[in-house]
């Protein structure tokens, strides 16, 4: 298990397809906007990191479009074919 601390929140690296995770690039791209999501997915399109937030159904910000159960659909339909990507999961809402 690999843990990350970003914006004073603790995350666990769930998946790192094709060794996509670049910590420095992620830290520079993550804003407070993503604090409300349970998961953050990062994928690379045309060499640039894109981030998208996903939620569990019990999250107050949950919508069908950001349901974590639709992650594979998002990767297959909205990301470049066979792109590098990573998935991180927020461990706690408590600021460290």
ROFIDREN-613776 format. One record per atom (N, C-alpha, C): residue in one letter; residue number from 1; chain; x, y, z. Coordinates in Angstrom, 1 decimal. Atoms other than C-alpha are relative to their C-alpha. Layout:
# residues N
{residuo:A&num:NUM&cadena:A&px:X&py:Y&pz:Z} .
...
This chain:
# residues 96
{residuo:X&num:1&cadena:A&px:0.8&py:-1.2&pz:0.0} .
{residuo:X&num:1&cadena:A&px:0.0&py:0.0&pz:0.0} .
{residuo:X&num:1&cadena:A&px:0.9&py:1.2&pz:0.0} .
{residuo:X&num:2&cadena:A&px:-0.7&py:-1.2&pz:0.1} .
{residuo:X&num:2&cadena:A&px:1.2&py:3.4&pz:-0.9} .
{residuo:X&num:2&cadena:A&px:-0.9&py:1.2&pz:0.4} .
{residuo:X&num:3&cadena:A&px:0.8&py:-1.1&pz:-0.4} .
{residuo:X&num:3&cadena:A&px:-0.1&py:6.5&pz:0.9} .
{residuo:X&num:3&cadena:A&px:0.6&py:1.3&pz:-0.5} .
{residuo:X&num:4&cadena:A&px:-0.4&py:-1.4&pz:0.4} .
{residuo:X&num:4&cadena:A&px:0.0&py:10.1&pz:-0.3} .
{residuo:X&num:4&cadena:A&px:-0.6&py:1.0&pz:0.8} .
{residuo:X&num:5&cadena:A&px:0.5&py:-1.1&pz:-0.7} .
{residuo:X&num:5&cadena:A&px:-0.5&py:13.3&pz:1.5} .
{residuo:X&num:5&cadena:A&px:-0.1&py:1.2&pz:-1.0} .
{residuo:X&num:6&cadena:A&px:0.2&py:-1.1&pz:1.0} .
{residuo:X&num:6&cadena:A&px:-2.0&py:16.0&pz:-0.8} .
{residuo:X&num:6&cadena:A&px:-1.0&py:1.0&pz:0.6} .
{residuo:X&num:7&cadena:A&px:0.9&py:-1.0&pz:-0.6} .
{residuo:X&num:7&cadena:A&px:-3.6&py:19.3&pz:0.4} .
{residuo:X&num:7&cadena:A&px:-0.4&py:-0.4&pz:1.4} .
{residuo:X&num:8&cadena:A&px:0.2&py:0.3&pz:-1.4} .
{residuo:X&num:8&cadena:A&px:-3.3&py:18.0&pz:4.0} .
{residuo:X&num:8&cadena:A&px:-1.0&py:-1.2&pz:0.1} .
{residuo:X&num:9&cadena:A&px:0.9&py:1.2&pz:0.0} .
{residuo:X&num:9&cadena:A&px:-5.5&py:14.9&pz:3.1} .
{residuo:X&num:9&cadena:A&px:0.8&py:-1.2&pz:-0.3} .
{residuo:X&num:10&cadena:A&px:-0.7&py:1.3&pz:0.3} .
{residuo:X&num:10&cadena:A&px:-4.4&py:11.3&pz:3.1} .
{residuo:X&num:10&cadena:A&px:-0.7&py:-0.8&pz:-1.0} .
{residuo:X&num:11&cadena:A&px:0.5&py:0.8&pz:1.1} .
{residuo:X&num:11&cadena:A&px:-4.9&py:9.2&pz:0.0} .
{residuo:X&num:11&cadena:A&px:0.8&py:-1.3&pz:-0.1} .
{residuo:X&num:12&cadena:A&px:-0.6&py:1.3&pz:0.3} .
{residuo:X&num:12&cadena:A&px:-4.2&py:5.6&pz:-0.9} .
{residuo:X&num:12&cadena:A&px:0.0&py:-0.2&pz:-1.5} .
{residuo:X&num:13&cadena:A&px:-0.1&py:0.3&pz:1.4} .
{residuo:X&num:13&cadena:A&px:-2.9&py:4.6&pz:-4.3} .
{residuo:X&num:13&cadena:A&px:-0.7&py:-1.3&pz:-0.2} .
{residuo:X&num:14&cadena:A&px:0.8&py:1.3&pz:0.3} .
{residuo:X&num:14&cadena:A&px:-5.4&py:2.0&pz:-5.6} .
{residuo:X&num:14&cadena:A&px:0.5&py:-0.6&pz:-1.3} .
{residuo:X&num:15&cadena:A&px:-0.5&py:0.6&pz:1.3} .
{residuo:X&num:15&cadena:A&px:-4.2&py:1.6&pz:-9.2} .
{residuo:X&num:15&cadena:A&px:0.9&py:1.0&pz:-0.6} .
{residuo:X&num:16&cadena:A&px:-1.1&py:-0.9&pz:0.6} .
{residuo:X&num:16&cadena:A&px:-1.2&py:2.9&pz:-11.1} .
{residuo:X&num:16&cadena:A&px:0.3&py:-0.7&pz:-1.4} .
{residuo:X&num:17&cadena:A&px:-0.1&py:0.7&pz:1.3} .
{residuo:X&num:17&cadena:A&px:-1.7&py:1.6&pz:-14.7} .
{residuo:X&num:17&cadena:A&px:1.1&py:0.7&pz:-0.8} .
{residuo:X&num:18&cadena:A&px:-1.2&py:-0.4&pz:0.8} .
{residuo:X&num:18&cadena:A&px:1.5&py:1.9&pz:-16.8} .
{residuo:X&num:18&cadena:A&px:0.8&py:1.0&pz:0.8} .
{residuo:X&num:19&cadena:A&px:-0.8&py:-0.8&pz:-0.8} .
{residuo:X&num:19&cadena:A&px:3.2&py:3.6&pz:-13.9} .
{residuo:X&num:19&cadena:A&px:-0.2&py:1.5&pz:-0.2} .
{residuo:X&num:20&cadena:A&px:0.5&py:-1.3&pz:0.4} .
{residuo:X&num:20&cadena:A&px:1.2&py:6.8&pz:-14.5} .
{residuo:X&num:20&cadena:A&px:0.3&py:1.1&pz:1.0} .
{residuo:X&num:21&cadena:A&px:0.0&py:-1.0&pz:-1.1} .
{residuo:X&num:21&cadena:A&px:1.5&py:8.5&pz:-11.1} .
{residuo:X&num:21&cadena:A&px:1.3&py:0.7&pz:0.0} .
{residuo:X&num:22&cadena:A&px:-1.1&py:-1.0&pz:-0.2} .
{residuo:X&num:22&cadena:A&px:3.8&py:11.5&pz:-11.0} .
{residuo:X&num:22&cadena:A&px:-0.4&py:0.9&pz:1.1} .
{residuo:X&num:23&cadena:A&px:0.4&py:-0.7&pz:-1.2} .
{residuo:X&num:23&cadena:A&px:3.6&py:12.9&pz:-7.5} .
{residuo:X&num:23&cadena:A&px:0.0&py:1.5&pz:-0.2} .
{residuo:X&num:24&cadena:A&px:-0.2&py:-1.4&pz:0.1} .
{residuo:X&num:24&cadena:A&px:4.9&py:16.3&pz:-8.3} .
{residuo:X&num:24&cadena:A&px:-1.1&py:0.6&pz:-0.9} .
{residuo:X&num:25&cadena:A&px:1.1&py:-0.5&pz:0.9} .
{residuo:X&num:25&cadena:A&px:2.5&py:16.8&pz:-11.2} .
{residuo:X&num:25&cadena:A&px:-1.3&py:-0.1&pz:0.6} .
{residuo:X&num:26&cadena:A&px:1.3&py:0.1&pz:-0.7} .
{residuo:X&num:26&cadena:A&px:-0.4&py:15.5&pz:-9.2} .
{residuo:X&num:26&cadena:A&px:-0.2&py:1.1&pz:1.1} .
{residuo:X&num:27&cadena:A&px:0.1&py:-1.1&pz:-1.0} .
{residuo:X&num:27&cadena:A&px:0.3&py:17.9&pz:-6.3} .
{residuo:X&num:27&cadena:A&px:-0.2&py:1.3&pz:-0.6} .
{residuo:X&num:28&cadena:A&px:0.2&py:-1.3&pz:0.7} .
{residuo:X&num:28&cadena:A&px:0.6&py:20.8&pz:-8.7} .
{residuo:X&num:28&cadena:A&px:-1.4&py:0.2&pz:-0.6} .
{residuo:X&num:29&cadena:A&px:1.4&py:0.0&pz:0.6} .
{residuo:X&num:29&cadena:A&px:-2.8&py:19.9&pz:-10.3} .
{residuo:X&num:29&cadena:A&px:-1.1&py:-0.1&pz:0.9} .
{residuo:X&num:30&cadena:A&px:1.1&py:0.2&pz:-0.9} .
{residuo:X&num:30&cadena:A&px:-4.8&py:19.0&pz:-7.3} .
{residuo:X&num:30&cadena:A&px:-0.4&py:1.4&pz:0.7} .
{residuo:X&num:31&cadena:A&px:0.5&py:-1.2&pz:-0.6} .
{residuo:X&num:31&cadena:A&px:-7.0&py:21.9&pz:-6.0} .
{residuo:X&num:31&cadena:A&px:-0.9&py:-0.5&pz:1.1} .
{residuo:X&num:32&cadena:A&px:1.0&py:0.3&pz:-1.1} .
{residuo:X&num:32&cadena:A&px:-9.4&py:22.1&pz:-3.0} .
{residuo:X&num:32&cadena:A&px:-1.3&py:-0.6&pz:-0.6} .
{residuo:X&num:33&cadena:A&px:1.2&py:0.5&pz:0.6} .
{residuo:X&num:33&cadena:A&px:-12.1&py:21.3&pz:-5.5} .
{residuo:X&num:33&cadena:A&px:-0.1&py:-1.6&pz:0.2} .
{residuo:X&num:34&cadena:A&px:0.1&py:1.4&pz:-0.1} .
{residuo:X&num:34&cadena:A&px:-11.2&py:17.6&pz:-5.3} .
{residuo:X&num:34&cadena:A&px:-0.1&py:-0.5&pz:1.4} .
{residuo:X&num:35&cadena:A&px:0.2&py:0.4&pz:-1.4} .
{residuo:X&num:35&cadena:A&px:-11.4&py:17.5&pz:-1.5} .
{residuo:X&num:35&cadena:A&px:-1.3&py:-0.7&pz:0.3} .
{residuo:X&num:36&cadena:A&px:1.4&py:0.5&pz:-0.2} .
{residuo:X&num:36&cadena:A&px:-15.1&py:16.6&pz:-1.7} .
{residuo:X&num:36&cadena:A&px:-0.2&py:-1.4&pz:-0.6} .
{residuo:X&num:37&cadena:A&px:0.2&py:1.2&pz:0.6} .
{residuo:X&num:37&cadena:A&px:-14.6&py:13.5&pz:-3.7} .
{residuo:X&num:37&cadena:A&px:0.7&py:-1.2&pz:0.7} .
{residuo:X&num:38&cadena:A&px:-0.6&py:1.1&pz:-0.7} .
{residuo:X&num:38&cadena:A&px:-13.8&py:10.0&pz:-2.4} .
{residuo:X&num:38&cadena:A&px:1.2&py:-0.6&pz:-0.8} .
{residuo:X&num:39&cadena:A&px:-1.0&py:0.5&pz:0.9} .
{residuo:X&num:39&cadena:A&px:-11.6&py:9.1&pz:-5.4} .
{residuo:X&num:39&cadena:A&px:0.4&py:1.1&pz:-1.0} .
{residuo:X&num:40&cadena:A&px:-0.4&py:-0.8&pz:1.1} .
{residuo:X&num:40&cadena:A&px:-9.5&py:11.0&pz:-7.9} .
{residuo:X&num:40&cadena:A&px:0.7&py:-0.8&pz:-1.0} .
{residuo:X&num:41&cadena:A&px:-0.6&py:0.7&pz:1.1} .
{residuo:X&num:41&cadena:A&px:-8.6&py:9.6&pz:-11.2} .
{residuo:X&num:41&cadena:A&px:0.8&py:0.9&pz:-0.8} .
{residuo:X&num:42&cadena:A&px:-0.8&py:-0.8&pz:0.9} .
{residuo:X&num:42&cadena:A&px:-5.7&py:10.9&pz:-13.2} .
{residuo:X&num:42&cadena:A&px:0.3&py:-0.7&pz:-1.2} .
{residuo:X&num:43&cadena:A&px:-0.4&py:0.7&pz:1.2} .
{residuo:X&num:43&cadena:A&px:-5.2&py:10.1&pz:-16.8} .
{residuo:X&num:43&cadena:A&px:0.8&py:1.0&pz:-0.9} .
{residuo:X&num:44&cadena:A&px:-0.8&py:-0.9&pz:0.9} .
{residuo:X&num:44&cadena:A&px:-2.9&py:11.4&pz:-19.5} .
{residuo:X&num:44&cadena:A&px:-0.5&py:-0.1&pz:-1.4} .
{residuo:X&num:45&cadena:A&px:0.5&py:-0.2&pz:1.4} .
{residuo:X&num:45&cadena:A&px:-4.2&py:12.7&pz:-22.8} .
{residuo:X&num:45&cadena:A&px:0.9&py:1.0&pz:-0.7} .
{residuo:X&num:46&cadena:A&px:-1.0&py:-0.8&pz:0.7} .
{residuo:X&num:46&cadena:A&px:-1.7&py:14.2&pz:-25.3} .
{residuo:X&num:46&cadena:A&px:1.1&py:0.6&pz:0.9} .
{residuo:X&num:47&cadena:A&px:-1.1&py:-0.3&pz:-0.9} .
{residuo:X&num:47&cadena:A&px:0.9&py:14.2&pz:-22.6} .
{residuo:X&num:47&cadena:A&px:-0.4&py:0.9&pz:1.2} .
{residuo:X&num:48&cadena:A&px:0.5&py:-0.9&pz:-1.1} .
{residuo:X&num:48&cadena:A&px:-1.2&py:16.3&pz:-20.1} .
{residuo:X&num:48&cadena:A&px:-0.8&py:-0.8&pz:1.0} .
{residuo:X&num:49&cadena:A&px:0.8&py:0.7&pz:-1.1} .
{residuo:X&num:49&cadena:A&px:-2.6&py:15.1&pz:-16.8} .
{residuo:X&num:49&cadena:A&px:-1.3&py:0.6&pz:0.1} .
{residuo:X&num:50&cadena:A&px:1.4&py:-0.4&pz:-0.2} .
{residuo:X&num:50&cadena:A&px:-6.4&py:15.3&pz:-16.5} .
{residuo:X&num:50&cadena:A&px:-0.4&py:-0.7&pz:1.3} .
{residuo:X&num:51&cadena:A&px:0.5&py:0.5&pz:-1.3} .
{residuo:X&num:51&cadena:A&px:-8.1&py:14.8&pz:-13.1} .
{residuo:X&num:51&cadena:A&px:-1.5&py:0.0&pz:0.0} .
{residuo:X&num:52&cadena:A&px:1.5&py:0.0&pz:-0.1} .
{residuo:X&num:52&cadena:A&px:-11.7&py:13.7&pz:-12.4} .
{residuo:X&num:52&cadena:A&px:-0.3&py:-0.6&pz:1.4} .
{residuo:X&num:53&cadena:A&px:0.4&py:0.5&pz:-1.3} .
{residuo:X&num:53&cadena:A&px:-13.3&py:13.1&pz:-9.0} .
{residuo:X&num:53&cadena:A&px:-1.2&py:-0.9&pz:-0.1} .
{residuo:X&num:54&cadena:A&px:1.1&py:1.0&pz:-0.1} .
{residuo:X&num:54&cadena:A&px:-15.6&py:10.1&pz:-8.2} .
{residuo:X&num:54&cadena:A&px:-0.4&py:-0.1&pz:1.4} .
{residuo:X&num:55&cadena:A&px:0.6&py:0.2&pz:-1.4} .
{residuo:X&num:55&cadena:A&px:-17.8&py:9.3&pz:-5.2} .
{residuo:X&num:55&cadena:A&px:-0.6&py:-1.3&pz:0.2} .
{residuo:X&num:56&cadena:A&px:0.9&py:1.1&pz:-0.4} .
{residuo:X&num:56&cadena:A&px:-19.3&py:6.5&pz:-3.3} .
{residuo:X&num:56&cadena:A&px:-1.4&py:0.5&pz:0.1} .
{residuo:X&num:57&cadena:A&px:1.5&py:-0.4&pz:-0.1} .
{residuo:X&num:57&cadena:A&px:-23.1&py:6.5&pz:-3.1} .
{residuo:X&num:57&cadena:A&px:-0.4&py:0.7&pz:1.3} .
{residuo:X&num:58&cadena:A&px:0.4&py:-0.7&pz:-1.3} .
{residuo:X&num:58&cadena:A&px:-23.1&py:7.7&pz:0.5} .
{residuo:X&num:58&cadena:A&px:0.6&py:1.4&pz:0.1} .
{residuo:X&num:59&cadena:A&px:-0.6&py:-1.3&pz:0.0} .
{residuo:X&num:59&cadena:A&px:-21.2&py:10.9&pz:-0.4} .
{residuo:X&num:59&cadena:A&px:-1.1&py:1.0&pz:-0.4} .
{residuo:X&num:60&cadena:A&px:1.0&py:-1.1&pz:0.3} .
{residuo:X&num:60&cadena:A&px:-23.4&py:14.1&pz:-0.4} .
{residuo:X&num:60&cadena:A&px:0.2&py:0.6&pz:-1.4} .
{residuo:X&num:61&cadena:A&px:-0.3&py:-0.6&pz:1.4} .
{residuo:X&num:61&cadena:A&px:-21.8&py:15.1&pz:-3.8} .
{residuo:X&num:61&cadena:A&px:-0.2&py:-1.1&pz:-1.1} .
{residuo:X&num:62&cadena:A&px:0.2&py:1.1&pz:0.9} .
{residuo:X&num:62&cadena:A&px:-22.7&py:11.8&pz:-5.4} .
{residuo:X&num:62&cadena:A&px:-1.0&py:0.3&pz:-1.1} .
{residuo:X&num:63&cadena:A&px:0.9&py:-0.1&pz:1.2} .
{residuo:X&num:63&cadena:A&px:-24.2&py:11.9&pz:-8.9} .
{residuo:X&num:63&cadena:A&px:0.3&py:-1.2&pz:-0.9} .
{residuo:X&num:64&cadena:A&px:-0.3&py:1.2&pz:0.9} .
{residuo:X&num:64&cadena:A&px:-24.5&py:9.1&pz:-11.5} .
{residuo:X&num:64&cadena:A&px:1.3&py:0.2&pz:-0.8} .
{residuo:X&num:65&cadena:A&px:-1.2&py:-0.3&pz:0.9} .
{residuo:X&num:65&cadena:A&px:-21.8&py:10.8&pz:-13.6} .
{residuo:X&num:65&cadena:A&px:1.3&py:-0.2&pz:0.8} .
{residuo:X&num:66&cadena:A&px:-1.3&py:0.1&pz:-0.8} .
{residuo:X&num:66&cadena:A&px:-19.2&py:10.6&pz:-10.7} .
{residuo:X&num:66&cadena:A&px:-0.1&py:-1.3&pz:0.9} .
{residuo:X&num:67&cadena:A&px:0.1&py:1.3&pz:-0.7} .
{residuo:X&num:67&cadena:A&px:-20.2&py:7.1&pz:-9.4} .
{residuo:X&num:67&cadena:A&px:1.2&py:-0.8&pz:-0.2} .
{residuo:X&num:68&cadena:A&px:-1.3&py:0.7&pz:0.1} .
{residuo:X&num:68&cadena:A&px:-17.0&py:5.2&pz:-8.7} .
{residuo:X&num:68&cadena:A&px:-0.2&py:-1.4&pz:-0.6} .
{residuo:X&num:69&cadena:A&px:0.3&py:1.3&pz:0.6} .
{residuo:X&num:69&cadena:A&px:-18.8&py:2.0&pz:-9.9} .
{residuo:X&num:69&cadena:A&px:0.1&py:0.2&pz:-1.6} .
{residuo:X&num:70&cadena:A&px:-0.1&py:-0.2&pz:1.4} .
{residuo:X&num:70&cadena:A&px:-18.6&py:3.6&pz:-13.4} .
{residuo:X&num:70&cadena:A&px:1.4&py:0.4&pz:-0.5} .
{residuo:X&num:71&cadena:A&px:-1.4&py:-0.3&pz:0.4} .
{residuo:X&num:71&cadena:A&px:-14.8&py:4.0&pz:-13.4} .
{residuo:X&num:71&cadena:A&px:0.4&py:-0.6&pz:-1.3} .
{residuo:X&num:72&cadena:A&px:-0.4&py:0.6&pz:1.2} .
{residuo:X&num:72&cadena:A&px:-14.2&py:1.5&pz:-16.1} .
{residuo:X&num:72&cadena:A&px:-0.6&py:0.5&pz:-1.2} .
{residuo:X&num:73&cadena:A&px:0.7&py:-0.7&pz:1.1} .
{residuo:X&num:73&cadena:A&px:-16.8&py:3.1&pz:-18.3} .
{residuo:X&num:73&cadena:A&px:0.7&py:1.3&pz:-0.3} .
{residuo:X&num:74&cadena:A&px:-0.7&py:-1.3&pz:0.2} .
{residuo:X&num:74&cadena:A&px:-15.1&py:6.5&pz:-17.8} .
{residuo:X&num:74&cadena:A&px:1.3&py:-0.3&pz:-0.7} .
{residuo:X&num:75&cadena:A&px:-1.3&py:0.3&pz:0.6} .
{residuo:X&num:75&cadena:A&px:-11.7&py:5.0&pz:-18.7} .
{residuo:X&num:75&cadena:A&px:-0.1&py:-0.4&pz:-1.4} .
{residuo:X&num:76&cadena:A&px:0.2&py:0.5&pz:1.3} .
{residuo:X&num:76&cadena:A&px:-13.0&py:3.2&pz:-21.7} .
{residuo:X&num:76&cadena:A&px:-0.6&py:1.0&pz:-1.0} .
{residuo:X&num:77&cadena:A&px:0.8&py:-0.9&pz:0.9} .
{residuo:X&num:77&cadena:A&px:-15.3&py:5.9&pz:-23.1} .
{residuo:X&num:77&cadena:A&px:0.5&py:1.4&pz:0.0} .
{residuo:X&num:78&cadena:A&px:-0.4&py:-1.4&pz:-0.1} .
{residuo:X&num:78&cadena:A&px:-13.7&py:9.2&pz:-22.0} .
{residuo:X&num:78&cadena:A&px:1.5&py:0.3&pz:0.1} .
{residuo:X&num:79&cadena:A&px:-1.4&py:-0.2&pz:0.0} .
{residuo:X&num:79&cadena:A&px:-10.0&py:8.6&pz:-21.9} .
{residuo:X&num:79&cadena:A&px:0.6&py:-0.6&pz:-1.3} .
{residuo:X&num:80&cadena:A&px:-0.7&py:0.5&pz:1.2} .
{residuo:X&num:80&cadena:A&px:-7.5&py:8.0&pz:-24.7} .
{residuo:X&num:80&cadena:A&px:0.2&py:-1.6&pz:0.1} .
{residuo:X&num:81&cadena:A&px:-0.2&py:1.5&pz:0.0} .
{residuo:X&num:81&cadena:A&px:-7.2&py:4.3&pz:-25.7} .
{residuo:X&num:81&cadena:A&px:1.3&py:-0.4&pz:0.7} .
{residuo:X&num:82&cadena:A&px:-1.2&py:0.6&pz:-0.7} .
{residuo:X&num:82&cadena:A&px:-4.9&py:2.4&pz:-23.4} .
{residuo:X&num:82&cadena:A&px:0.9&py:1.0&pz:0.6} .
{residuo:X&num:83&cadena:A&px:-0.8&py:-1.1&pz:-0.6} .
{residuo:X&num:83&cadena:A&px:-3.8&py:5.6&pz:-21.7} .
{residuo:X&num:83&cadena:A&px:0.6&py:-0.4&pz:1.4} .
{residuo:X&num:84&cadena:A&px:-0.5&py:0.2&pz:-1.3} .
{residuo:X&num:84&cadena:A&px:-1.7&py:5.7&pz:-18.6} .
{residuo:X&num:84&cadena:A&px:-1.0&py:0.7&pz:1.0} .
{residuo:X&num:85&cadena:A&px:0.9&py:-0.6&pz:-1.0} .
{residuo:X&num:85&cadena:A&px:-3.9&py:6.4&pz:-15.5} .
{residuo:X&num:85&cadena:A&px:0.3&py:-0.5&pz:1.4} .
{residuo:X&num:86&cadena:A&px:-0.1&py:0.4&pz:-1.4} .
{residuo:X&num:86&cadena:A&px:-4.0&py:6.2&pz:-11.7} .
{residuo:X&num:86&cadena:A&px:-1.3&py:0.3&pz:0.7} .
{residuo:X&num:87&cadena:A&px:1.1&py:-0.2&pz:-0.9} .
{residuo:X&num:87&cadena:A&px:-6.6&py:6.0&pz:-9.0} .
{residuo:X&num:87&cadena:A&px:0.4&py:0.1&pz:1.4} .
{residuo:X&num:88&cadena:A&px:-0.3&py:-0.2&pz:-1.4} .
{residuo:X&num:88&cadena:A&px:-6.3&py:7.4&pz:-5.5} .
{residuo:X&num:88&cadena:A&px:-1.3&py:0.1&pz:0.7} .
{residuo:X&num:89&cadena:A&px:1.2&py:0.0&pz:-0.8} .
{residuo:X&num:89&cadena:A&px:-8.8&py:7.0&pz:-2.7} .
{residuo:X&num:89&cadena:A&px:0.3&py:0.8&pz:1.3} .
{residuo:X&num:90&cadena:A&px:-0.2&py:-0.8&pz:-1.2} .
{residuo:X&num:90&cadena:A&px:-9.2&py:9.5&pz:0.1} .
{residuo:X&num:90&cadena:A&px:-0.3&py:-0.9&pz:1.2} .
{residuo:X&num:91&cadena:A&px:0.0&py:0.8&pz:-1.2} .
{residuo:X&num:91&cadena:A&px:-8.6&py:7.8&pz:3.4} .
{residuo:X&num:91&cadena:A&px:-0.8&py:0.7&pz:1.1} .
{residuo:X&num:92&cadena:A&px:0.6&py:-0.7&pz:-1.1} .
{residuo:X&num:92&cadena:A&px:-9.9&py:10.5&pz:5.7} .
{residuo:X&num:92&cadena:A&px:-0.4&py:1.4&pz:-0.4} .
{residuo:X&num:93&cadena:A&px:0.3&py:-1.4&pz:0.2} .
{residuo:X&num:93&cadena:A&px:-11.7&py:13.8&pz:5.6} .
{residuo:X&num:93&cadena:A&px:0.8&py:0.9&pz:1.0} .
{residuo:X&num:94&cadena:A&px:-0.7&py:-0.8&pz:-1.0} .
{residuo:X&num:94&cadena:A&px:-9.6&py:14.9&pz:8.6} .
{residuo:X&num:94&cadena:A&px:1.3&py:0.6&pz:-0.6} .
{residuo:X&num:95&cadena:A&px:-1.3&py:-0.6&pz:0.5} .
{residuo:X&num:95&cadena:A&px:-6.9&py:17.4&pz:7.6} .
{residuo:X&num:95&cadena:A&px:1.1&py:-0.3&pz:1.0} .
{residuo:X&num:96&cadena:A&px:-1.2&py:0.5&pz:-0.7} .
{residuo:X&num:96&cadena:A&px:-3.5&py:16.2&pz:8.7} .
{residuo:X&num:96&cadena:A&px:0.8&py:1.2&pz:0.5} .
